[in-house]
Amino acid sequence: MSILTFHSEDGSMKHHRLAQALKKADVSKIAKEAEIARKSGKIKESGKAGVTDDLVYKFKEVADWLLIAVLGWEDESRRGFVQSDSLSSKVSTHETKLESVAIETWKLANTHTIKFHQKYKDIPVYGAQVNVEIDEENELLAINSAIGIPIDIDENPKIKSNELKDLIQKMTKRDLKKSVFKSTLYYYFDSTQSQDKENKPQAGQWRLVYLVENQIDKTNVCQVFESMQEMVDYVIDAHTGELVSKLPRVKTIR
């Protein structure tokens, strides 16, 4: 992952097209519309618009210019920019894109935050996102981003999604009859040490994986005192079927 931060107090914004796109999108107006929708019951979480095609469409131009800005930050030398490596030499904006997934309003600060998730070759990148904070006048205040470029990874999974339950069953040796699995394909950075083609140690590697959400079909009060299965989501390598990681979930007992 490449981490980058920017704040308006640390320097002027170089990419005027992004600033223009933010004003054109009129984020403040969209945020107010989201608040009205929340009060009417269409949106349950206060101040946040859910992932919708409409939201993606409204911030399409912002996302395009934002990506160009993020990929070009290495030309900046101003205080306030933190960057782990250069991305622009590794990827083009045709391969990766940002999609707006939420907008949050912070009433005390009188600001709005637009959240974008990254996709690479139309597959989401796990943990990769860009947050853009603006004021009531749609002026840019800050950018925080974490972008990943999983180059040289085959985007075509060899493991089919309908094979996952059997694979997890064999690996965990658990009774999964009451489990309902929802799988999503991701690019995922495995931070454990690995080896390259020449068997040289590497500090992690990119993988194409299934993130398999483990859900319980039914849970009743009588089962509270019984031995309950491990509540985790599984990260399965989509090429080898290997268990890459277990991500803990918070289980609510009703």
KOLZA-232980 format. One record per atom (N, C-alpha, C): residue in three letters; y negated, x, z. Coordinates in steps of 0.1 Angstrom, whole numbers, padded with zeros to 4 digits, always signed. Layout:
N
ALAYXZ ...
//
This chain:
254
MET+0012+0008+0000 MET+0000+0000+0000 MET-0013+0009+0000 SER-0023+0004-0007 SER-0036+0011-0007 SER-0045+0002+0001 ILE-0051+0007+0011 ILE-0060+0000+0020 ILE-0074+0003+0016 LEU-0083-0007+0015 LEU-0097-0005+0012 LEU-0105-0015+0020 THR-0117-0010+0025 THR-0126-0019+0031 THR-0140-0017+0026 PHE-0148-0027+0026 PHE-0162-0026+0022 PHE-0170-0036+0031 HIS-0182-0032+0035 HIS-0192-0041+0042 HIS-0205-0039+0036 SER-0213-0050+0034 SER-0226-0050+0028 SER-0236-0041+0035 GLU-0234-0039+0048 GLU-0243-0030+0055 GLU-0241-0015+0052 ASP-0230-0012+0046 ASP-0228+0002+0042 ASP-0232+0006+0028 GLY-0238-0004+0021 GLY-0242+0000+0007 GLY-0243-0012-0001 SER-0250-0011-0012 SER-0251-0023-0021 SER-0239-0024-0030 MET-0237-0036-0035 MET-0225-0039-0043 MET-0227-0035-0057 LYS-0218-0026-0062 LYS-0219-0021-0075 LYS-0216-0031-0086 HIS-0206-0039-0083 HIS-0200-0048-0094 HIS-0208-0061-0093 HIS-0218-0062-0102 HIS-0227-0074-0102 HIS-0220-0086-0107 ARG-0210-0084-0116 ARG-0203-0096-0121 ARG-0195-0103-0110 LEU-0190-0096-0100 LEU-0183-0102-0089 LEU-0193-0110-0081 ALA-0205-0104-0078 ALA-0215-0112-0071 ALA-0219-0124-0078 GLN-0220-0124-0091 GLN-0224-0135-0099 GLN-0213-0146-0099 ALA-0200-0141-0100 ALA-0189-0151-0099 ALA-0188-0158-0086 LEU-0191-0151-0075 LEU-0191-0157-0062 LEU-0202-0168-0061 LYS-0214-0166-0066 LYS-0224-0176-0066 LYS-0221-0188-0075 LYS-0215-0184-0087 LYS-0211-0195-0096 LYS-0200-0204-0091 ALA-0191-0198-0083 ALA-0180-0206-0077 ALA-0185-0215-0066 ASP-0197-0212-0060 ASP-0203-0220-0049 ASP-0193-0222-0038 VAL-0189-0211-0031 VAL-0179-0212-0021 VAL-0183-0221-0010 SER-0195-0221-0006 SER-0200-0230+0005 SER-0197-0244+0002 LYS-0199-0248-0010 LYS-0197-0262-0014 LYS-0182-0265-0013 ILE-0174-0256-0018 ILE-0159-0258-0018 ILE-0154-0259-0004 ALA-0160-0251+0005 ALA-0156-0251+0019 ALA-0159-0264+0026 LYS-0171-0270+0022 LYS-0175-0283+0028 LYS-0166-0294+0023 GLU-0162-0293+0010 GLU-0153-0303+0004 GLU-0139-0302+0011 ALA-0135-0290+0015 ALA-0123-0288+0022 ALA-0123-0294+0036 GLU-0135-0293+0042 GLU-0137-0299+0056 GLU-0136-0314+0055 ILE-0142-0320+0045 ILE-0141-0334+0043 ILE-0127-0339+0040 ALA-0120-0331+0032 ALA-0105-0334+0030 ALA-0097-0333+0042 ARG-0101-0323+0051 ARG-0093-0322+0064 ARG-0096-0334+0072 LYS-0108-0339+0073 LYS-0111-0351+0082 LYS-0105-0363+0076 SER-0102-0364+0063 SER-0096-0375+0057 SER-0081-0375+0059 GLY-0076-0363+0064 GLY-0061-0362+0066 GLY-0054-0355+0055 LYS-0061-0351+0044 LYS-0055-0344+0033 LYS-0051-0330+0036 ILE-0059-0324+0045 ILE-0057-0310+0050 ILE-0056-0310+0065 LYS-0045-0305+0070 LYS-0043-0307+0084 LYS-0049-0296+0092 GLU-0050-0283+0087 GLU-0055-0272+0094 GLU-0070-0271+0092 SER-0078-0271+0103 SER-0092-0271+0103 SER-0098-0259+0096 GLY-0107-0262+0086 GLY-0114-0251+0079 GLY-0106-0244+0069 LYS-0094-0248+0066 LYS-0086-0240+0056 LYS-0081-0250+0045 ALA-0083-0246+0033 ALA-0077-0253+0022 ALA-0063-0247+0018 GLY-0054-0255+0016 GLY-0040-0250+0013 GLY-0039-0244-0001 VAL-0027-0239-0004 VAL-0025-0233-0017 VAL-0023-0244-0027 THR-0033-0245-0036 THR-0033-0256-0046 THR-0037-0250-0060 ASP-0032-0256-0070 ASP-0036-0252-0084 ASP-0051-0253-0085 ASP-0057-0263-0079 ASP-0072-0265-0080 ASP-0079-0253-0074 LEU-0075-0248-0062 LEU-0081-0237-0056 LEU-0080-0224-0064 VAL-0068-0222-0070 VAL-0066-0210-0079 VAL-0075-0211-0091 TYR-0077-0223-0096 TYR-0086-0225-0108 TYR-0100-0222-0105 LYS-0105-0227-0093 LYS-0119-0226-0089 LYS-0123-0211-0087 PHE-0114-0203-0083 PHE-0117-0189-0080 PHE-0111-0180-0089 LYS-0107-0185-0101 LYS-0101-0176-0111 LYS-0110-0165-0116 GLU-0123-0168-0119 GLU-0132-0158-0123 GLU-0135-0148-0112 VAL-0137-0153-0100 VAL-0139-0144-0088 VAL-0127-0134-0087 ALA-0115-0140-0088 ALA-0103-0131-0087 ALA-0102-0120-0097 ASP-0106-0124-0109 ASP-0106-0114-0120 ASP-0115-0102-0118 TRP-0128-0106-0114 TRP-0138-0095-0112 TRP-0135-0088-0099 LEU-0129-0095-0089 LEU-0126-0088-0077 LEU-0115-0078-0079 LEU-0105-0081-0087 LEU-0095-0071-0090 LEU-0100-0059-0097 ILE-0109-0061-0106 ILE-0115-0049-0113 ILE-0123-0041-0103 ALA-0130-0047-0094 ALA-0138-0040-0084 ALA-0128-0032-0075 VAL-0118-0038-0070 VAL-0108-0031-0061 VAL-0102-0020-0068 LEU-0097-0022-0081 LEU-0091-0011-0088 LEU-0100+0001-0091 GLY-0113-0002-0091 GLY-0123+0008-0095 GLY-0130+0015-0083 TRP-0126+0012-0071 TRP-0133+0017-0059 TRP-0133+0032-0058 GLU-0124+0039-0065 GLU-0124+0053-0063 GLU-0136+0060-0069 ASP-0144+0053-0077 ASP-0157+0059-0082 ASP-0168+0059-0071 GLU-0166+0051-0060 GLU-0176+0050-0050 GLU-0174+0061-0040 SER-0185+0066-0035 SER-0185+0076-0025 SER-0193+0073-0012 ARG-0196+0060-0012 ARG-0205+0055-0001 ARG-0197+0055+0012 ARG-0204+0056+0023 ARG-0199+0054+0037 ARG-0194+0040+0038 GLY-0182+0038+0044 GLY-0177+0025+0046 GLY-0165+0021+0038 PHE-0162+0030+0028 PHE-0151+0028+0020 PHE-0139+0036+0025 VAL-0128+0030+0026 VAL-0116+0037+0031 VAL-0105+0035+0020 GLN-0099+0045+0015 GLN-0090+0044+0004 GLN-0079+0054+0005 SER-0066+0050+0005 SER-0055+0059+0007 SER-0051+0066-0006 ASP-0053+0059-0018 ASP-0050+0066-0030 ASP-0056+0058-0042 SER-0056+0064-0054 SER-0062+0058-0065 SER-0052+0049-0072 LEU-0056+0037-0076 LEU-0047+0027-0082 LEU-0050+0026-0097 SER-0063+0028-0101 SER-0067+0025-0115 SER-0059+0033-0125 SER-0054+0045-0121 SER-0047+0053-0131 SER-0032+0048-0132 LYS-0028+0039-0123 LYS-0014+0035-0123 LYS-0011+0022-0129 VAL-0021+0013-0129 VAL-0019-0001-0133 VAL-0031-0007-0140 SER-0028-0016-0149 SER-0039-0023-0155 SER-0040-0037-0150 THR-0051-0044-0152 THR-0053-0057-0147 THR-0045-0067-0155 HIS-0038-0063-0165 HIS-0029-0072-0172 HIS-0016-0073-0165 GLU-0013-0063-0157 GLU+0000-0063-0150 GLU-0001-0069-0136 THR-0012-0068-0129 THR-0014-0074-0116 THR-0026-0083-0116 LYS-0025-0093-0107 LYS-0036-0103-0106 LYS-0037-0108-0092 LEU-0048-0114-0089 LEU-0050-0120-0076 LEU-0051-0135-0077 GLU-0046-0142-0068 GLU-0047-0157-0068 GLU-0052-0161-0055 SER-0062-0170-0055 SER-0068-0175-0043 SER-0059-0185-0036 VAL-0056-0183-0024 VAL-0046-0192-0017 VAL-0052-0200-0005 ALA-0064-0196+0000 ALA-0070-0203+0011 ALA-0085-0200+0012 ILE-0092-0209+0018 ILE-0106-0206+0022 ILE-0108-0211+0036 GLU-0114-0202+0045 GLU-0116-0205+0059 GLU-0131-0205+0062 THR-0135-0214+0070 THR-0149-0214+0074 THR-0150-0210+0089 TRP-0159-0201+0092 TRP-0161-0197+0106 TRP-0175-0202+0110 LYS-0175-0213+0117 LYS-0187-0221+0120 LYS-0196-0213+0129 LEU-0191-0205+0139 LEU-0200-0198+0148 LEU-0208-0187+0140 ALA-0201-0181+0131 ALA-0207-0170+0123 ALA-0214-0175+0110 ASN-0212-0188+0107 ASN-0217-0194+0095 ASN-0213-0187+0082 THR-0200-0183+0082 THR-0195-0176+0070 THR-0182-0182+0065 HIS-0178-0178+0054 HIS-0166-0183+0048 HIS-0157-0171+0043 THR-0144-0172+0044 THR-0135-0162+0039 THR-0126-0167+0029 ILE-0126-0161+0017 ILE-0116-0165+0007 ILE-0104-0155+0007 LYS-0092-0160+0008 LYS-0080-0152+0008 LYS-0073-0152-0005 PHE-0070-0140-0010 PHE-0063-0139-0023 PHE-0050-0131-0020 HIS-0039-0136-0026 HIS-0027-0129-0026 HIS-0025-0122-0039 GLN-0017-0111-0039 GLN-0015-0103-0052 GLN-0002-0106-0058 LYS-0002-0107-0071 LYS+0010-0108-0079 LYS+0011-0096-0089 TYR+0023-0091-0090 TYR+0025-0080-0100 TYR+0036-0084-0110 LYS+0032-0085-0122 LYS+0041-0091-0133 LYS+0046-0104-0128 ASP+0037-0113-0123 ASP+0040-0127-0120 ASP+0049-0128-0107 ILE+0051-0117-0100 ILE+0059-0118-0088 ILE+0050-0114-0076 PRO+0050-0122-0065 PRO+0041-0119-0054 PRO+0045-0105-0048 VAL+0035-0098-0043 VAL+0038-0086-0036 VAL+0037-0088-0021 TYR+0048-0086-0013 TYR+0048-0090+0001 TYR+0038-0082+0009 GLY+0029-0089+0016 GLY+0019-0083+0025 GLY+0006-0079+0018 ALA+0006-0080+0004 ALA-0006-0076-0003 ALA-0016-0088-0004 GLN-0028-0085+0000 GLN-0038-0096-0001 GLN-0052-0089+0000 VAL-0062-0097-0005 VAL-0076-0093-0004 VAL-0084-0105+0002 ASN-0092-0101+0012 ASN-0100-0111+0019 ASN-0115-0108+0016 VAL-0122-0119+0011 VAL-0136-0117+0008 VAL-0144-0126+0017 GLU-0154-0120+0024 GLU-0162-0128+0033 GLU-0176-0130+0027 ILE-0181-0142+0027 ILE-0195-0145+0022 ILE-0203-0153+0032 ASP-0216-0153+0030 ASP-0224-0161+0038 ASP-0227-0175+0032 GLU-0236-0183+0038 GLU-0239-0196+0033 GLU-0245-0196+0020 GLU-0252-0185+0016 GLU-0258-0184+0003 GLU-0249-0178-0007 ASN-0237-0177-0004 ASN-0227-0172-0013 ASN-0229-0157-0016 GLU-0235-0150-0007 GLU-0237-0135-0008 GLU-0226-0128-0002 LEU-0221-0118-0009 LEU-0210-0110-0004 LEU-0213-0102+0009 LEU-0204-0104+0019 LEU-0206-0097+0031 LEU-0196-0085+0033 ALA-0183-0088+0030 ALA-0173-0078+0032 ALA-0161-0081+0023 ILE-0153-0070+0021 ILE-0140-0071+0014 ILE-0130-0062+0022 ASN-0119-0068+0025 ASN-0108-0061+0031 ASN-0095-0063+0022 SER-0089-0052+0018 SER-0078-0054+0008 SER-0067-0044+0011 ALA-0055-0049+0008 ALA-0043-0041+0008 ALA-0035-0044-0005 ILE-0035-0035-0014 ILE-0029-0037-0027 ILE-0017-0028-0029 GLY-0007-0033-0035 GLY+0005-0025-0038 GLY+0009-0025-0052 ILE+0013-0014-0057 ILE+0017-0013-0071 ILE+0032-0008-0072 PRO+0041-0017-0073 PRO+0055-0014-0074 PRO+0060-0010-0088 ILE+0055+0002-0093 ILE+0058+0006-0106 ILE+0072+0010-0107 ASP+0078+0009-0120 ASP+0091+0013-0123 ASP+0102+0005-0116 ILE+0099-0007-0112 ILE+0109-0016-0106 ILE+0112-0027-0116 ASP+0125-0029-0119 ASP+0130-0039-0128 ASP+0127-0053-0121 GLU+0119-0061-0128 GLU+0116-0074-0123 GLU+0126-0085-0125 ASN+0138-0081-0131 ASN+0148-0091-0133 ASN+0159-0089-0123 PRO+0161-0099-0114 PRO+0171-0098-0103 PRO+0185-0098-0109 LYS+0194-0090-0103 LYS+0208-0091-0107 LYS+0216-0100-0098 ILE+0211-0102-0086 ILE+0217-0112-0076 ILE+0210-0126-0079 LYS+0218-0136-0080 LYS+0213-0150-0081 LYS+0210-0156-0068 SER+0200-0165-0068 SER+0196-0171-0055 SER+0207-0179-0049 ASN+0216-0185-0057 ASN+0227-0193-0051 ASN+0238-0184-0045 GLU+0237-0171-0047 GLU+0247-0162-0040 GLU+0243-0157-0027 LEU+0230-0160-0023 LEU+0225-0154-0011 LEU+0231-0159+0002 LYS+0235-0172+0003 LYS+0240-0177+0015 LYS+0254-0171+0018 ASP+0262-0169+0008 ASP+0275-0162+0010 ASP+0273-0148+0014 LEU+0263-0141+0008 LEU+0260-0127+0011 LEU+0256-0126+0026 ILE+0247-0134+0030 ILE+0243-0134+0044 ILE+0254-0137+0054 GLN+0262-0147+0050 GLN+0274-0151+0058 GLN+0283-0139+0060 LYS+0286-0131+0050 LYS+0295-0120+0051 LYS+0288-0109+0059 MET+0275-0107+0058 MET+0268-0096+0065 MET+0267-0099+0080 THR+0264-0111+0083 THR+0261-0115+0097 THR+0273-0120+0104 LYS+0283-0125+0097 LYS+0295-0131+0102 LYS+0291-0142+0112 ARG+0281-0150+0108 ARG+0276-0161+0116 ARG+0280-0174+0109 ASP+0281-0185+0117 ASP+0283-0198+0112 ASP+0270-0204+0106 LEU+0268-0205+0093 LEU+0256-0209+0087 LEU+0256-0223+0081 LYS+0266-0231+0086 LYS+0267-0244+0081 LYS+0255-0253+0083 LYS+0248-0251+0094 LYS+0236-0259+0097 LYS+0223-0252+0093 SER+0225-0241+0086 SER+0213-0234+0081 SER+0209-0239+0067 VAL+0196-0240+0065 VAL+0191-0243+0052 VAL+0182-0231+0048 PHE+0186-0225+0036 PHE+0179-0213+0032 PHE+0169-0216+0020 LYS+0157-0210+0022 LYS+0147-0211+0011 LYS+0144-0197+0007 SER+0146-0193-0005 SER+0144-0179-0010 SER+0133-0178-0020 THR+0125-0167-0018 THR+0114-0164-0027 THR+0115-0150-0031 LEU+0113-0147-0044 LEU+0113-0134-0049 LEU+0100-0126-0047 TYR+0101-0114-0042 TYR+0090-0106-0039 TYR+0092-0091-0043 TYR+0081-0084-0045 TYR+0081-0070-0044 TYR+0079-0066-0030 TYR+0087-0057-0024 TYR+0086-0054-0010 TYR+0087-0039-0008 PHE+0078-0034+0000 PHE+0078-0019+0003 PHE+0087-0017+0015 ASP+0098-0010+0013 ASP+0107-0007+0024 ASP+0103+0007+0029 SER+0097+0007+0041 SER+0091+0019+0047 SER+0101+0028+0053 THR+0114+0025+0053 THR+0124+0034+0058 THR+0126+0046+0048 GLN+0130+0057+0053 GLN+0131+0069+0045 GLN+0142+0067+0034 SER+0139+0072+0022 SER+0149+0071+0011 SER+0149+0084+0003 GLN+0156+0083-0008 GLN+0157+0095-0017 GLN+0154+0091-0031 ASP+0148+0101-0038 ASP+0145+0098-0052 ASP+0157+0102-0061 LYS+0155+0102-0074 LYS+0166+0105-0083 LYS+0171+0119-0082 GLU+0163+0128-0076 GLU+0167+0142-0074 GLU+0171+0144-0060 ASN+0174+0133-0053 ASN+0178+0134-0039 ASN+0168+0140-0029 LYS+0155+0140-0033 LYS+0145+0145-0024 LYS+0140+0134-0015 PRO+0138+0137-0002 PRO+0134+0127+0008 PRO+0121+0120+0004 GLN+0121+0107+0005 GLN+0109+0099+0002 GLN+0105+0090+0014 ALA+0092+0088+0017 ALA+0088+0080+0028 ALA+0087+0066+0024 GLY+0098+0060+0021 GLY+0099+0046+0017 GLY+0100+0044+0002 GLN+0102+0031-0002 GLN+0103+0028-0016 GLN+0101+0013-0019 TRP+0096+0010-0031 TRP+0095-0004-0035 TRP+0108-0010-0039 ARG+0110-0022-0036 ARG+0122-0030-0040 ARG+0118-0044-0045 LEU+0126-0049-0053 LEU+0126-0063-0057 LEU+0135-0070-0047 VAL+0130-0080-0039 VAL+0138-0086-0029 VAL+0137-0101-0029 TYR+0147-0107-0023 TYR+0145-0121-0019 TYR+0141-0122-0004 LEU+0131-0129-0001 LEU+0128-0132+0013 LEU+0134-0146+0015 VAL+0145-0146+0024 VAL+0152-0158+0026 VAL+0149-0164+0039 GLU+0142-0175+0039 GLU+0138-0182+0051 GLU+0149-0189+0057 ASN+0152-0187+0069 ASN+0164-0193+0076 ASN+0159-0205+0084 GLN+0163-0217+0081 GLN+0159-0229+0088 GLN+0171-0236+0093 ILE+0169-0243+0104 ILE+0180-0251+0110 ILE+0178-0265+0106 ASP+0189-0271+0101 ASP+0188-0284+0096 ASP+0185-0294+0107 LYS+0193-0293+0118 LYS+0191-0302+0130 LYS+0193-0294+0143 THR+0184-0297+0152 THR+0186-0291+0165 THR+0183-0301+0176 ASN+0192-0304+0185 ASN+0189-0314+0195 ASN+0189-0307+0209 VAL+0185-0315+0219 VAL+0183-0310+0232 VAL+0196-0305+0238 CYS+0207-0311+0235 CYS+0220-0306+0240 CYS+0224-0292+0236 GLN+0218-0288+0225 GLN+0222-0274+0220 GLN+0213-0263+0227 VAL+0203-0267+0235 VAL+0194-0257+0241 VAL+0202-0247+0249 PHE+0212-0252+0257 PHE+0219-0243+0266 PHE+0231-0237+0259 GLU+0233-0240+0246 GLU+0244-0233+0239 GLU+0239-0220+0233 SER+0249-0212+0228 SER+0245-0199+0222 SER+0239-0203+0208 MET+0226-0199+0207 MET+0220-0203+0194 MET+0219-0191+0185 GLN+0220-0193+0172 GLN+0220-0183+0163 GLN+0207-0175+0162 GLU+0208-0163+0157 GLU+0196-0155+0156 GLU+0186-0161+0146 MET+0174-0162+0151 MET+0164-0169+0142 MET+0156-0158+0135 VAL+0160-0154+0123 VAL+0153-0144+0115 VAL+0153-0148+0101 ASP+0144-0143+0093 ASP+0144-0144+0079 ASP+0150-0131+0074 TYR+0157-0132+0063 TYR+0164-0120+0057 TYR+0158-0115+0045 VAL+0156-0102+0044 VAL+0151-0095+0032 VAL+0163-0089+0025 ILE+0166-0095+0013 ILE+0178-0090+0006 ILE+0174-0084-0008 ASP+0179-0072-0010 ASP+0176-0065-0023 ASP+0182-0073-0034 ALA+0173-0077-0044 ALA+0177-0086-0055 ALA+0185-0079-0065 HIS+0187-0066-0065 HIS+0195-0058-0074 HIS+0208-0054-0068 THR+0209-0051-0056 THR+0221-0046-0050 THR+0228-0056-0040 GLY+0220-0066-0035 GLY+0225-0075-0025 GLY+0225-0069-0011 GLU+0219-0057-0009 GLU+0218-0050+0004 GLU+0208-0057+0013 LEU+0212-0058+0026 LEU+0203-0063+0036 LEU+0192-0053+0039 VAL+0180-0055+0035 VAL+0169-0045+0037 VAL+0163-0046+0051 SER+0161-0059+0055 SER+0154-0060+0068 SER+0156-0074+0073 LYS+0154-0076+0087 LYS+0154-0089+0093 LYS+0140-0091+0099 LEU+0134-0102+0095 LEU+0121-0105+0100 LEU+0122-0117+0111 PRO+0118-0114+0123 PRO+0119-0124+0134 PRO+0111-0137+0131 ARG+0116-0148+0135 ARG+0109-0161+0134 ARG+0108-0167+0148 VAL+0097-0175+0150 VAL+0096-0182+0162 VAL+0102-0195+0161 LYS+0112-0198+0170 LYS+0119-0211+0169 LYS+0114-0220+0179 THR+0111-0232+0174 THR+0106-0243+0183 THR+0117-0252+0186 ILE+0120-0254+0199 ILE+0131-0264+0203 ILE+0125-0277+0207 ARG+0129-0288+0201 ARG+0123-0301+0203 ARG+0134-0310+0210 
//
